Amino acid sequence: MAKVEIYTWQSCPFCIRAKLLLKRKNIEFIEHEIDGDEKAREKMILRSNGRRTVPQIFINDKGIGGCDELHRLENENKLDLLIK
């Protein structure tokens, strides 16, 4: 199984939506809540090549983008291929 990480803010609707998709598919993930944590936010920005929006999602340490990109992968039947 792939290593999935997601950087989130608690009240972010896109973060919630992305996590719901992962949970619905029974995909285990590591959540990095970065509310008020500037060090964690800077780490996310570095890992995501300068992206500042949340969520930022990584599969096996490769940034795939945010909520829209995650759902696009699912709609194109590519998410399962990345996870396995």
Summary of the structure (lengths in Angstrom):
residues: 84
radius of gyration: 11.9
end to end distance: 5.3
largest distance: 35.0
contacts: 231
relative contact order: 0.24
helix: 43%
strand: 20%
